Each structure stands twice: as C-alpha cells, then as structure tokens.
C-alpha cells in the first residue's frame, strides 16, 4: 500500500512543478511587456531583439535570461563607462602586452580568419587567443576536420604527435565549433593548427571548458549582440613538458567582454587543469587583475586608465 501511495503522489508533484514554472514564465513575460510599453524606441528595439531570440531554440535564451539581462543592462552597476578606441578585429582593447619579463620569450602574433593568437615558441603554445562573435543567422556547422596540422608560421613547429600518449587532449583555445559557426570552413580548419592548441586534461576539455565555450558561442551573441573573448594557459614556475617541447599549464583563463552604449563589462574565469568534468563554471569566477598577476599579461591597454582599473578589479557576481 505504501508503494502505491508513493507512486500516486509523484505525478501531482510533477504537475505542480510544471505549473509553477509556467506561471513564473507568464509573470515574467507580463512584467517585461508592461515595462516595454514605457521605454524609448531604441530600448524597445533592443528588447524586441532579445525577446525574439527567446523563441529560437538554437540560441538557448530563456525568459529568465531576458529578464536578468534587461535588469543588468539598464539598472545594475556591472558596467563601467568607457570603451576601447579602434577595436582591432578580434582584439578588444588592443593586443595584450607582456607585463613582466619571463621565460616565454617574445610572442609571435598570428592572424587567422576567425581569431588571433599571441604564440610563444619557447612554450610551444599560445599565451593568449582572441576571438569576436557577433549575432547573426546560425547556419550548419561544417564537419569537424579529421586531423591537426603543424603551423609553418611558428619556429617551434609543434606536431600533433607530440601529444600522443601524454594523458592530455589537444585543447583548442579558439573553439572549433564557435569559429566554424560564425566564420566558416576555412576558419574552422585554422583552429586545428597546433598554434591554437594547449595540453588539457580530458575532464576539463570535455567538461566545464566546453560548457563555457558552447554558452559563449550560441547564447551570448543572442543576448548581448556581440562579445569579445580572450583565452589562454596559466603556467607554474617550472612547468612539465610534453616530449621536452610543449609546456603543460596548471590552469586556464577565459575573459568575456560585453560592450553596450559606451559602457563595458567583463566576466573572467580561472579554471585549474584538474577541474572535475561536472564542475559549475561559477565557482571559477575571478578578477582580471588576478589573471594578469598569474600570466604576466596586461589586457585592455587602449581603455582609459580609470575604466581599465575599475573593470579589471571586479569579479562578476554570477555567470552571465
């Protein structure tokens, strides 16, 4: 009898949760709709774009995303006044600069169709990679290339075989899926050059790192119009090497930039190499100041000093 009672009660609870979800969504849409009627035309256009994306399942934007974004955009203190002058293709705020001397040697800036990279021949991998995603019609992603390739523009000439039986994945810095989606087949193939690759443990590469890459690729442009991204490795004092060539990072950073109406905000992550696959991204939120301290780079040199200092000191309160 107890089992029958338990099974009988499970369905009503499930229906109650569904009903609560539907009611919450209706309330949210009602609040957004009422607020919308009293906004100026430019703001109404931004709201209309955001709401329309909620009904495109590929963009994975929820009513809660829309409500939160509108609050952040118009009423929160997350944004800093100031924008970068002369944004260069994929680089927001200029090319990252070396803040201190170290064992990395000079960086070779490599330009690709869908991203740019600051490559260290001494370490055998990029120290920074930058890409820019702008909202547009999402097409079909080309098939994944079958092979990685040596980049002849580098002196290190790291080969795919250098990673063989190492216990590390060939981890993309500029993500294959996002670059293919927004820039096409040629750009996708460039992400498979070894100049775009770092050693990543599989749990990280296929776990929280991939989760963030996919959210940034599909969800963020739909919500914010466009975003800029910097990613790269973090090294200890004496990193291990794969076949005495490729340095093994102890962590990775990711910086996302959102600019709107003369204001800018960022979210930054510092994720250890041994992050568990099921880890929540929010536990790795950090400040850009901390990333700069760990990697020895200076980001956003083209921003006004006051805006740069304020932006880099902040830690996002939640994952966007």
Short mmCIF file of the C-alpha atoms (twelve columns), coordinates in Angstrom:
data_MODEL
# 
_entry.id   MODEL 
# 
loop_
_atom_site.group_PDB 
_atom_site.id 
_atom_site.type_symbol 
_atom_site.label_atom_id 
_atom_site.label_alt_id 
_atom_site.label_comp_id 
_atom_site.label_asym_id 
_atom_site.label_seq_id 
_atom_site.Cartn_x 
_atom_site.Cartn_y 
_atom_site.Cartn_z 
_atom_site.pdbx_PDB_model_num 
ATOM 1   C CA . UNK A 1   0.000  0.000  0.000   1 
ATOM 2   C CA . UNK A 2   2.837  2.399  0.836   1 
ATOM 3   C CA . UNK A 3   4.419  1.894  -2.584  1 
ATOM 4   C CA . UNK A 4   1.131  2.564  -4.368  1 
ATOM 5   C CA . UNK A 5   0.591  5.744  -2.392  1 
ATOM 6   C CA . UNK A 6   4.112  6.966  -3.209  1 
ATOM 7   C CA . UNK A 7   3.640  6.398  -6.918  1 
ATOM 8   C CA . UNK A 8   0.262  8.028  -6.862  1 
ATOM 9   C CA . UNK A 9   1.603  11.197 -5.263  1 
ATOM 10  C CA . UNK A 10  4.582  11.628 -7.624  1 
ATOM 11  C CA . UNK A 11  2.541  12.768 -10.616 1 
ATOM 12  C CA . UNK A 12  0.702  15.609 -8.872  1 
ATOM 13  C CA . UNK A 13  4.013  16.967 -7.518  1 
ATOM 14  C CA . UNK A 14  5.474  16.852 -11.006 1 
ATOM 15  C CA . UNK A 15  2.456  18.674 -12.406 1 
ATOM 16  C CA . UNK A 16  2.691  21.245 -9.647  1 
ATOM 17  C CA . UNK A 17  6.303  21.984 -10.534 1 
ATOM 18  C CA . UNK A 18  5.395  22.321 -14.206 1 
ATOM 19  C CA . UNK A 19  2.515  24.632 -13.322 1 
ATOM 20  C CA . UNK A 20  4.776  26.762 -11.130 1 
ATOM 21  C CA . UNK A 21  7.303  27.042 -13.970 1 
ATOM 22  C CA . UNK A 22  4.631  28.072 -16.478 1 
ATOM 23  C CA . UNK A 23  3.137  30.621 -14.072 1 
ATOM 24  C CA . UNK A 24  6.588  32.092 -13.326 1 
ATOM 25  C CA . UNK A 25  7.263  32.468 -17.050 1 
ATOM 26  C CA . UNK A 26  3.890  34.118 -17.645 1 
ATOM 27  C CA . UNK A 27  4.533  36.554 -14.819 1 
ATOM 28  C CA . UNK A 28  7.995  37.352 -16.195 1 
ATOM 29  C CA . UNK A 29  6.658  37.970 -19.695 1 
ATOM 30  C CA . UNK A 30  3.892  40.130 -18.233 1 
ATOM 31  C CA . UNK A 31  6.391  42.246 -16.299 1 
ATOM 32  C CA . UNK A 32  8.667  42.592 -19.341 1 
ATOM 33  C CA . UNK A 33  5.708  43.502 -21.568 1 
ATOM 34  C CA . UNK A 34  4.397  46.161 -19.207 1 
ATOM 35  C CA . UNK A 35  7.855  47.677 -18.737 1 
ATOM 36  C CA . UNK A 36  8.426  47.625 -22.520 1 
ATOM 37  C CA . UNK A 37  5.464  49.885 -23.253 1 
ATOM 38  C CA . UNK A 38  7.059  52.809 -21.376 1 
ATOM 39  C CA . UNK A 39  10.532 52.584 -22.979 1 
ATOM 40  C CA . UNK A 40  12.013 54.829 -25.724 1 
ATOM 41  C CA . UNK A 41  12.194 53.400 -29.288 1 
ATOM 42  C CA . UNK A 42  15.905 52.461 -29.163 1 
ATOM 43  C CA . UNK A 43  15.390 50.487 -25.979 1 
ATOM 44  C CA . UNK A 44  12.258 48.849 -27.367 1 
ATOM 45  C CA . UNK A 45  14.293 47.660 -30.375 1 
ATOM 46  C CA . UNK A 46  16.881 46.066 -28.061 1 
ATOM 47  C CA . UNK A 47  14.152 44.371 -26.042 1 
ATOM 48  C CA . UNK A 48  12.406 43.111 -29.191 1 
ATOM 49  C CA . UNK A 49  15.650 41.558 -30.436 1 
ATOM 50  C CA . UNK A 50  16.259 39.829 -27.114 1 
ATOM 51  C CA . UNK A 51  12.697 38.520 -26.785 1 
ATOM 52  C CA . UNK A 52  12.690 37.248 -30.385 1 
ATOM 53  C CA . UNK A 53  15.797 35.184 -29.589 1 
ATOM 54  C CA . UNK A 54  13.943 33.527 -26.724 1 
ATOM 55  C CA . UNK A 55  11.795 31.789 -29.330 1 
ATOM 56  C CA . UNK A 56  14.771 30.483 -31.328 1 
ATOM 57  C CA . UNK A 57  15.591 27.167 -29.667 1 
ATOM 58  C CA . UNK A 58  19.103 27.065 -31.157 1 
ATOM 59  C CA . UNK A 59  20.088 30.174 -29.213 1 
ATOM 60  C CA . UNK A 60  19.044 28.729 -25.851 1 
ATOM 61  C CA . UNK A 61  17.801 32.021 -24.362 1 
ATOM 62  C CA . UNK A 62  15.215 31.695 -21.576 1 
ATOM 63  C CA . UNK A 63  12.706 34.187 -20.201 1 
ATOM 64  C CA . UNK A 64  14.830 34.347 -17.057 1 
ATOM 65  C CA . UNK A 65  17.887 35.232 -19.177 1 
ATOM 66  C CA . UNK A 66  15.905 38.021 -20.845 1 
ATOM 67  C CA . UNK A 67  14.636 39.466 -17.568 1 
ATOM 68  C CA . UNK A 68  18.073 39.303 -15.943 1 
ATOM 69  C CA . UNK A 69  19.786 40.874 -18.972 1 
ATOM 70  C CA . UNK A 70  17.351 43.786 -19.075 1 
ATOM 71  C CA . UNK A 71  17.936 44.439 -15.385 1 
ATOM 72  C CA . UNK A 72  21.709 44.260 -15.819 1 
ATOM 73  C CA . UNK A 73  21.662 46.411 -18.919 1 
ATOM 74  C CA . UNK A 74  19.611 49.289 -17.566 1 
ATOM 75  C CA . UNK A 75  19.703 49.174 -13.779 1 
ATOM 76  C CA . UNK A 76  22.799 47.366 -12.466 1 
ATOM 77  C CA . UNK A 77  26.273 48.691 -11.688 1 
ATOM 78  C CA . UNK A 78  28.119 45.935 -13.570 1 
ATOM 79  C CA . UNK A 79  29.056 48.179 -16.478 1 
ATOM 80  C CA . UNK A 80  31.948 50.658 -16.477 1 
ATOM 81  C CA . UNK A 81  31.772 53.850 -18.525 1 
ATOM 82  C CA . UNK A 82  34.309 53.829 -21.334 1 
ATOM 83  C CA . UNK A 83  35.047 51.846 -24.484 1 
ATOM 84  C CA . UNK A 84  38.202 50.807 -26.320 1 
ATOM 85  C CA . UNK A 85  39.211 53.080 -29.171 1 
ATOM 86  C CA . UNK A 86  39.855 51.442 -32.517 1 
ATOM 87  C CA . UNK A 87  38.930 47.854 -31.707 1 
ATOM 88  C CA . UNK A 88  41.071 45.560 -33.866 1 
ATOM 89  C CA . UNK A 89  39.138 42.696 -35.457 1 
ATOM 90  C CA . UNK A 90  39.088 40.114 -32.662 1 
ATOM 91  C CA . UNK A 91  41.029 42.138 -30.103 1 
ATOM 92  C CA . UNK A 92  39.170 44.271 -27.575 1 
ATOM 93  C CA . UNK A 93  41.348 46.941 -26.003 1 
ATOM 94  C CA . UNK A 94  44.402 46.177 -28.126 1 
ATOM 95  C CA . UNK A 95  46.999 43.419 -28.236 1 
ATOM 96  C CA . UNK A 96  47.731 42.066 -24.727 1 
ATOM 97  C CA . UNK A 97  51.131 43.299 -23.586 1 
ATOM 98  C CA . UNK A 98  53.818 41.454 -21.642 1 
ATOM 99  C CA . UNK A 99  53.722 42.938 -18.151 1 
ATOM 100 C CA . UNK A 100 56.940 41.322 -16.970 1 
ATOM 101 C CA . UNK A 101 59.972 39.567 -18.337 1 
ATOM 102 C CA . UNK A 102 59.968 35.787 -18.098 1 
ATOM 103 C CA . UNK A 103 60.922 32.565 -19.785 1 
ATOM 104 C CA . UNK A 104 58.329 32.884 -22.523 1 
ATOM 105 C CA . UNK A 105 60.482 34.889 -24.916 1 
ATOM 106 C CA . UNK A 106 58.871 37.175 -27.461 1 
ATOM 107 C CA . UNK A 107 55.365 36.463 -28.696 1 
ATOM 108 C CA . UNK A 108 54.539 35.930 -32.340 1 
ATOM 109 C CA . UNK A 109 51.129 37.432 -33.236 1 
ATOM 110 C CA . UNK A 110 49.383 35.109 -35.680 1 
ATOM 111 C CA . UNK A 111 46.357 36.410 -37.579 1 
ATOM 112 C CA . UNK A 112 43.684 33.954 -38.719 1 
ATOM 113 C CA . UNK A 113 40.286 34.397 -40.326 1 
ATOM 114 C CA . UNK A 114 38.296 33.866 -37.140 1 
ATOM 115 C CA . UNK A 115 40.783 34.592 -34.348 1 
ATOM 116 C CA . UNK A 116 44.213 35.952 -33.403 1 
ATOM 117 C CA . UNK A 117 46.897 34.388 -31.250 1 
ATOM 118 C CA . UNK A 118 49.931 35.519 -29.272 1 
ATOM 119 C CA . UNK A 119 52.161 32.475 -29.731 1 
ATOM 120 C CA . UNK A 120 55.194 31.522 -27.648 1 
ATOM 121 C CA . UNK A 121 57.746 29.407 -29.489 1 
ATOM 122 C CA . UNK A 122 59.557 28.914 -26.178 1 
ATOM 123 C CA . UNK A 123 56.495 27.239 -24.621 1 
ATOM 124 C CA . UNK A 124 55.150 25.634 -27.770 1 
ATOM 125 C CA . UNK A 125 51.650 27.108 -27.457 1 
ATOM 126 C CA . UNK A 126 49.694 30.378 -27.402 1 
ATOM 127 C CA . UNK A 127 49.775 32.636 -24.329 1 
ATOM 128 C CA . UNK A 128 46.627 34.377 -25.483 1 
ATOM 129 C CA . UNK A 129 43.975 33.795 -28.123 1 
ATOM 130 C CA . UNK A 130 41.285 36.313 -29.010 1 
ATOM 131 C CA . UNK A 131 38.066 35.992 -30.987 1 
ATOM 132 C CA . UNK A 132 34.940 38.059 -31.618 1 
ATOM 133 C CA . UNK A 133 31.403 36.743 -32.102 1 
ATOM 134 C CA . UNK A 134 28.601 38.901 -33.500 1 
ATOM 135 C CA . UNK A 135 24.962 37.828 -33.597 1 
ATOM 136 C CA . UNK A 136 23.772 36.554 -36.943 1 
ATOM 137 C CA . UNK A 137 21.787 33.802 -38.559 1 
ATOM 138 C CA . UNK A 138 23.107 30.469 -37.337 1 
ATOM 139 C CA . UNK A 139 23.924 28.086 -40.160 1 
ATOM 140 C CA . UNK A 140 25.051 24.486 -40.087 1 
ATOM 141 C CA . UNK A 141 28.451 23.769 -38.594 1 
ATOM 142 C CA . UNK A 142 30.834 22.173 -41.142 1 
ATOM 143 C CA . UNK A 143 32.041 18.646 -40.337 1 
ATOM 144 C CA . UNK A 144 34.881 18.526 -37.829 1 
ATOM 145 C CA . UNK A 145 38.309 18.243 -39.543 1 
ATOM 146 C CA . UNK A 146 39.908 14.853 -39.034 1 
ATOM 147 C CA . UNK A 147 43.499 15.963 -38.453 1 
ATOM 148 C CA . UNK A 148 45.560 18.590 -36.645 1 
ATOM 149 C CA . UNK A 149 48.351 20.340 -38.550 1 
ATOM 150 C CA . UNK A 150 51.764 21.874 -37.903 1 
ATOM 151 C CA . UNK A 151 51.700 25.671 -38.246 1 
ATOM 152 C CA . UNK A 152 54.593 26.647 -40.561 1 
ATOM 153 C CA . UNK A 153 54.462 30.238 -39.278 1 
ATOM 154 C CA . UNK A 154 55.967 29.110 -35.961 1 
ATOM 155 C CA . UNK A 155 59.564 28.277 -35.121 1 
ATOM 156 C CA . UNK A 156 58.579 25.601 -32.590 1 
ATOM 157 C CA . UNK A 157 56.749 23.576 -35.275 1 
ATOM 158 C CA . UNK A 158 54.873 21.554 -32.652 1 
ATOM 159 C CA . UNK A 159 53.440 18.383 -34.167 1 
ATOM 160 C CA . UNK A 160 50.191 16.580 -33.293 1 
ATOM 161 C CA . UNK A 161 52.269 13.524 -32.350 1 
ATOM 162 C CA . UNK A 162 53.902 15.491 -29.520 1 
ATOM 163 C CA . UNK A 163 50.664 14.932 -27.573 1 
ATOM 164 C CA . UNK A 164 50.431 11.204 -28.308 1 
ATOM 165 C CA . UNK A 165 50.059 9.009  -25.184 1 
ATOM 166 C CA . UNK A 166 50.692 12.035 -22.970 1 
ATOM 167 C CA . UNK A 167 47.444 11.860 -21.000 1 
ATOM 168 C CA . UNK A 168 46.410 15.292 -22.348 1 
ATOM 169 C CA . UNK A 169 43.910 16.309 -25.023 1 
ATOM 170 C CA . UNK A 170 44.826 18.697 -27.803 1 
ATOM 171 C CA . UNK A 171 42.764 21.516 -26.328 1 
ATOM 172 C CA . UNK A 172 41.515 24.250 -28.668 1 
ATOM 173 C CA . UNK A 173 41.914 27.828 -27.472 1 
ATOM 174 C CA . UNK A 174 39.817 29.351 -30.269 1 
ATOM 175 C CA . UNK A 175 36.946 26.833 -30.220 1 
ATOM 176 C CA . UNK A 176 36.315 24.777 -33.329 1 
ATOM 177 C CA . UNK A 177 32.505 24.959 -33.056 1 
ATOM 178 C CA . UNK A 178 32.164 28.713 -32.488 1 
ATOM 179 C CA . UNK A 179 34.670 29.703 -35.160 1 
ATOM 180 C CA . UNK A 180 33.087 27.341 -37.692 1 
ATOM 181 C CA . UNK A 181 29.603 28.615 -36.861 1 
ATOM 182 C CA . UNK A 182 30.442 32.292 -37.370 1 
ATOM 183 C CA . UNK A 183 33.372 32.268 -39.815 1 
ATOM 184 C CA . UNK A 184 33.023 29.130 -41.953 1 
ATOM 185 C CA . UNK A 185 35.074 26.160 -43.071 1 
ATOM 186 C CA . UNK A 186 38.454 27.815 -43.694 1 
ATOM 187 C CA . UNK A 187 38.401 29.473 -40.275 1 
ATOM 188 C CA . UNK A 188 37.432 26.153 -38.669 1 
ATOM 189 C CA . UNK A 189 40.415 24.421 -40.276 1 
ATOM 190 C CA . UNK A 190 42.723 27.096 -38.850 1 
ATOM 191 C CA . UNK A 191 41.589 26.167 -35.333 1 
ATOM 192 C CA . UNK A 192 43.198 22.757 -35.934 1 
ATOM 193 C CA . UNK A 193 46.657 24.246 -36.390 1 
ATOM 194 C CA . UNK A 194 48.894 23.346 -33.458 1 
ATOM 195 C CA . UNK A 195 49.464 27.066 -32.802 1 
ATOM 196 C CA . UNK A 196 45.901 27.089 -31.409 1 
ATOM 197 C CA . UNK A 197 46.397 24.089 -29.123 1 
ATOM 198 C CA . UNK A 198 47.328 23.621 -25.445 1 
ATOM 199 C CA . UNK A 199 47.552 20.442 -23.324 1 
ATOM 200 C CA . UNK A 200 44.271 19.975 -21.442 1 
ATOM 201 C CA . UNK A 201 43.110 17.104 -19.302 1 
ATOM 202 C CA . UNK A 202 40.101 15.423 -20.856 1 
ATOM 203 C CA . UNK A 203 37.780 16.148 -17.913 1 
ATOM 204 C CA . UNK A 204 38.460 19.867 -18.354 1 
ATOM 205 C CA . UNK A 205 38.391 19.876 -22.149 1 
ATOM 206 C CA . UNK A 206 35.104 17.963 -22.337 1 
ATOM 207 C CA . UNK A 207 33.637 19.405 -19.138 1 
ATOM 208 C CA . UNK A 208 33.415 22.945 -17.770 1 
ATOM 209 C CA . UNK A 209 35.648 24.418 -20.524 1 
ATOM 210 C CA . UNK A 210 33.420 23.020 -23.269 1 
ATOM 211 C CA . UNK A 211 30.314 24.132 -21.370 1 
ATOM 212 C CA . UNK A 212 31.547 27.732 -21.329 1 
ATOM 213 C CA . UNK A 213 32.654 27.630 -24.981 1 
ATOM 214 C CA . UNK A 214 29.222 26.482 -26.115 1 
ATOM 215 C CA . UNK A 215 27.352 29.017 -23.986 1 
ATOM 216 C CA . UNK A 216 29.511 31.840 -25.331 1 
ATOM 217 C CA . UNK A 217 29.098 30.609 -28.914 1 
ATOM 218 C CA . UNK A 218 25.310 30.372 -29.020 1 
ATOM 219 C CA . UNK A 219 23.720 32.052 -26.008 1 
ATOM 220 C CA . UNK A 220 25.845 35.174 -25.543 1 
ATOM 221 C CA . UNK A 221 25.614 36.724 -29.043 1 
ATOM 222 C CA . UNK A 222 21.851 36.166 -28.966 1 
ATOM 223 C CA . UNK A 223 21.598 38.044 -25.664 1 
ATOM 224 C CA . UNK A 224 24.272 40.733 -25.980 1 
ATOM 225 C CA . UNK A 225 24.579 41.279 -29.749 1 
ATOM 226 C CA . UNK A 226 28.331 40.655 -29.783 1 
ATOM 227 C CA . UNK A 227 31.084 39.574 -27.402 1 
ATOM 228 C CA . UNK A 228 34.867 39.507 -27.411 1 
ATOM 229 C CA . UNK A 229 36.812 36.682 -25.776 1 
ATOM 230 C CA . UNK A 230 40.389 36.170 -24.564 1 
ATOM 231 C CA . UNK A 231 41.564 32.706 -23.502 1 
ATOM 232 C CA . UNK A 232 44.907 31.157 -22.650 1 
ATOM 233 C CA . UNK A 233 47.030 28.977 -20.362 1 
ATOM 234 C CA . UNK A 234 48.455 29.661 -16.906 1 
ATOM 235 C CA . UNK A 235 51.852 28.166 -16.020 1 
ATOM 236 C CA . UNK A 236 53.640 27.338 -12.822 1 
ATOM 237 C CA . UNK A 237 57.278 28.286 -12.228 1 
ATOM 238 C CA . UNK A 238 58.717 25.139 -13.803 1 
ATOM 239 C CA . UNK A 239 56.055 23.502 -15.983 1 
ATOM 240 C CA . UNK A 240 56.411 19.914 -17.120 1 
ATOM 241 C CA . UNK A 241 56.913 19.399 -20.852 1 
ATOM 242 C CA . UNK A 242 55.486 17.010 -23.414 1 
ATOM 243 C CA . UNK A 243 58.440 15.416 -25.197 1 
ATOM 244 C CA . UNK A 244 60.591 18.235 -23.783 1 
ATOM 245 C CA . UNK A 245 58.812 20.703 -26.057 1 
ATOM 246 C CA . UNK A 246 55.271 21.703 -25.073 1 
ATOM 247 C CA . UNK A 247 54.798 23.231 -21.611 1 
ATOM 248 C CA . UNK A 248 51.901 21.850 -19.547 1 
ATOM 249 C CA . UNK A 249 49.679 24.559 -17.982 1 
ATOM 250 C CA . UNK A 250 48.414 24.326 -14.416 1 
ATOM 251 C CA . UNK A 251 45.243 26.282 -15.257 1 
ATOM 252 C CA . UNK A 252 43.465 28.243 -17.989 1 
ATOM 253 C CA . UNK A 253 41.830 31.668 -18.073 1 
ATOM 254 C CA . UNK A 254 38.856 32.982 -20.019 1 
ATOM 255 C CA . UNK A 255 37.769 36.639 -20.255 1 
ATOM 256 C CA . UNK A 256 34.485 37.674 -21.910 1 
ATOM 257 C CA . UNK A 257 33.759 41.320 -22.826 1 
ATOM 258 C CA . UNK A 258 30.315 42.836 -23.425 1 
ATOM 259 C CA . UNK A 259 30.042 46.434 -24.637 1 
ATOM 260 C CA . UNK A 260 26.824 48.440 -24.800 1 
ATOM 261 C CA . UNK A 261 26.111 52.139 -25.394 1 
ATOM 262 C CA . UNK A 262 29.513 53.468 -24.325 1 
ATOM 263 C CA . UNK A 263 29.826 51.083 -21.373 1 
ATOM 264 C CA . UNK A 264 31.674 47.815 -20.918 1 
ATOM 265 C CA . UNK A 265 31.601 44.869 -18.500 1 
ATOM 266 C CA . UNK A 266 33.519 41.605 -18.220 1 
ATOM 267 C CA . UNK A 267 33.336 38.177 -16.676 1 
ATOM 268 C CA . UNK A 268 36.553 36.261 -16.058 1 
ATOM 269 C CA . UNK A 269 37.326 32.657 -15.155 1 
ATOM 270 C CA . UNK A 270 40.450 30.956 -13.820 1 
ATOM 271 C CA . UNK A 271 39.974 27.193 -14.147 1 
ATOM 272 C CA . UNK A 272 42.505 24.656 -12.824 1 
ATOM 273 C CA . UNK A 273 43.776 21.877 -15.046 1 
ATOM 274 C CA . UNK A 274 42.268 19.268 -12.723 1 
ATOM 275 C CA . UNK A 275 38.753 20.780 -12.633 1 
ATOM 276 C CA . UNK A 276 36.177 17.960 -12.454 1 
ATOM 277 C CA . UNK A 277 34.047 17.429 -15.552 1 
ATOM 278 C CA . UNK A 278 30.791 18.237 -13.710 1 
ATOM 279 C CA . UNK A 279 32.106 21.463 -12.115 1 
ATOM 280 C CA . UNK A 280 29.912 24.566 -12.223 1 
ATOM 281 C CA . UNK A 281 31.575 27.498 -14.048 1 
ATOM 282 C CA . UNK A 282 30.541 29.961 -11.341 1 
ATOM 283 C CA . UNK A 283 32.979 28.519 -8.822  1 
ATOM 284 C CA . UNK A 284 35.869 29.717 -11.021 1 
ATOM 285 C CA . UNK A 285 34.858 33.360 -11.435 1 
ATOM 286 C CA . UNK A 286 37.760 35.700 -10.701 1 
ATOM 287 C CA . UNK A 287 39.098 39.194 -11.461 1 
ATOM 288 C CA . UNK A 288 41.174 40.168 -14.473 1 
ATOM 289 C CA . UNK A 289 43.705 41.595 -12.023 1 
ATOM 290 C CA . UNK A 290 44.239 38.060 -10.695 1 
ATOM 291 C CA . UNK A 291 44.607 36.649 -14.210 1 
ATOM 292 C CA . UNK A 292 47.149 39.331 -15.113 1 
ATOM 293 C CA . UNK A 293 49.100 38.565 -11.959 1 
ATOM 294 C CA . UNK A 294 49.210 34.857 -12.816 1 
ATOM 295 C CA . UNK A 295 50.017 35.103 -16.532 1 
ATOM 296 C CA . UNK A 296 52.130 38.264 -16.751 1 
ATOM 297 C CA . UNK A 297 49.981 39.933 -19.413 1 
ATOM 298 C CA . UNK A 298 48.343 43.356 -19.448 1 
ATOM 299 C CA . UNK A 299 44.910 43.462 -21.093 1 
ATOM 300 C CA . UNK A 300 42.868 46.460 -22.316 1 
ATOM 301 C CA . UNK A 301 45.729 48.949 -22.699 1 
ATOM 302 C CA . UNK A 302 43.543 51.028 -25.031 1 
ATOM 303 C CA . UNK A 303 40.864 51.607 -22.407 1 
ATOM 304 C CA . UNK A 304 41.028 54.821 -20.348 1 
ATOM 305 C CA . UNK A 305 43.016 54.085 -17.174 1 
ATOM 306 C CA . UNK A 306 40.098 54.725 -14.839 1 
ATOM 307 C CA . UNK A 307 37.823 52.359 -16.768 1 
ATOM 308 C CA . UNK A 308 40.551 49.719 -17.105 1 
ATOM 309 C CA . UNK A 309 41.336 49.740 -13.378 1 
ATOM 310 C CA . UNK A 310 37.677 49.502 -12.370 1 
ATOM 311 C CA . UNK A 311 36.922 46.766 -14.884 1 
ATOM 312 C CA . UNK A 312 39.906 44.596 -14.000 1 
ATOM 313 C CA . UNK A 313 39.292 44.748 -10.251 1 
ATOM 314 C CA . UNK A 314 35.724 43.424 -10.439 1 
ATOM 315 C CA . UNK A 315 34.547 39.847 -10.071 1 
ATOM 316 C CA . UNK A 316 31.254 39.072 -11.813 1 
ATOM 317 C CA . UNK A 317 28.529 38.201 -9.322  1 
ATOM 318 C CA . UNK A 318 27.286 35.260 -11.414 1 
ATOM 319 C CA . UNK A 319 27.866 33.588 -14.762 1 
ATOM 320 C CA . UNK A 320 26.046 35.543 -17.450 1 
# 
